[in-house]
């Protein structure tokens, strides 16, 4: 018996369920404004729906989605409107935390996020895609349409900038969530 192929709508719904939150988080991280990120994410998925029949599966679905998301963010960041408006910080502070250790950890994470958000868009994209979206060097290169060497260079420079801004004497763990550092 032949396996039935999902309809376009069913495939799109599955993509939305699986990647919707991830794409929204990535876009929010890149543009630094939650409301704007929601609009961009909606635009991303409109493009995905329109172009899904032409998706040739030459790359993985998440790489394709992230490329669309990054390109949408780049378009916005280049626009006059975005460059001339100041957005308020979207980083939320947690409520009362019972232990001093948890509070200090949260403050450190907030500081790191604030410093990453202060990086220029190319460095912020590299950090977000590699550490936050958990993409490998080669996947980041594919998403951004640059060489792996360019990704490594930008990643190194972004780390150096963050290290300088956050304090030379501190030891920062530059590892991805799964524990690898490539």
N, C-alpha and C positions, 0 to 999 in steps of 0.2 A: 504494500500500500504506500502511495506517495505521500510525503509530508506536505501539508498545506502551508503556503507562504502567508504570513500575516498581511492584512490589508495595510495600506498607507496609514490610515487613522490609528489602527491598533499598534503599529510599529512606533508611530509618533507618541502615542500615549505611554508606551513603555519607556521611551527615551525621556519623556518629561518626568515620569515617576523616578527613574533611576538617576538622572543627571540634573534635574531642575534646581534642587537646593545647592548642589555643588557649583553650578554655573552662577547662580545668584551670589553665592559667597565670594567666588573669584571676582566677579564684576564689582561687587561692593568694595572689595579690597583694592581694586585697581582705580576706581573713580572716587572713592572716599565719601560717597553719599548714598544712603540706603534707598531713598525714594528714586533717585536717578538710576541706581543699579536695577531696581525693579523694572523701570521703563526699558532700559537697555536689554535686560534679560528677556523681556517680552519680545523685543525686536529680534533678538538672537533666535528665539524659538519660532518666530514667524518665518525667518530665513531658513531655518532647519526644515520646517514643514514644506516650504516651497521647493527646496532643493533636495529633499530626501529621496525622491525617485531617481535623481541623478548621482546619488552618493555611490561611488564605485568600490568602496571598501578597500582602497589602496592604503588607507591608514585606519587606525582604530576609531571607533565612533567618538570616544572621549577626546582624542586628539583633534578630530574634525570640529567638534563642538567648541573646544577651547580656542581653536584658531578663529572661528567665527566670533566668539565672545571678545577675544583680544582685539580683533580688527574693528569691531563695533566700538570698543573703548578707545582705541587709537583715533578713530574718526571723531569721536566726541572731544577727546583731549586736544585735537588739532583745531577744533572749532573756536571761533572768536568768543562765542557766548560762554563756553566753559572757562576759557582762560581769563575772562574778565569778571567772573563771579566768584565770590568766596563762599564756600560751603562750610557749615558748622561740622565739628567733629562728630562722627557717628559711633565712636567707641563708647560703649555703655560701662558704667562702673557697677560692680556687683554690690548688693546690699551688705548689711553687716555680716562679717565672717567671724566665726567664733575664735579662731586661733591666730596668733600673730604670724605664724609660719605661712598660713594660707593667704593672709593679707599681703605679706611681703612678696610671695610668689605672684599674686595677681598684679601687684604694682609693677613688678619686673616685666611681666608679660605685656601689660598695658604700655610700658615705656618702650619695649621692643616694637610693638605694633605701631606706636606713634612715630618711632624713628624710621621704620620701614615705609610708612605712609608719607614721610617727609622726603624720601628718595625721589629722584627724577623718574618719569614713567618707564624708561627702558630697564632701569635697575629694579624698580618695584615689580615690573612684570616678571623678571627673571626669578626674584625671590618668591613671588606668589605662585608661579607655576611649578617651581622646583620643590619648595618646601611645603607650601600650603596645598597645592593641587596634587602633590606627590608624583610629579612627572619626572622621568629620567632626563639626562642631558640631551639624548637624541630626540626624545619626545618634545622637549622644550624647543629645540632647534627646528623641528618640524612645524610646531604650532606658530612660531614666530618667523618662519621662512628665512632662517639664518643658519650659518654653519655651527657645528658643535664647538669649534674653537671660539667663535664669537660668544656663545653661551657661557663657556668656561671663563672667558675673559671678563664678561659682564658680571658673572656670579662672583668671581674673585674680587672685582672692584666694589661690588655692592657689599660684600662681607667686610672689606677693608673700611669702607665708609661707615658702616654700622659699628664696627669695632672702635673706630675713632670717635664717633659720636657718643657711644655708650660707655667708653672708658677703656683705655689701653690695658689696665691691670686686671681686667676681668676675663675669665675663661668662659667663652661662649661655646656651647655645643652646637655645631653646624651639622646636624644629622636630620634626616628625613624621618617622618613618624614611624616608619617600619624599621628604623635603626641603621639603614645603610647611608653612606655619605656620598655616593657618586652622583 
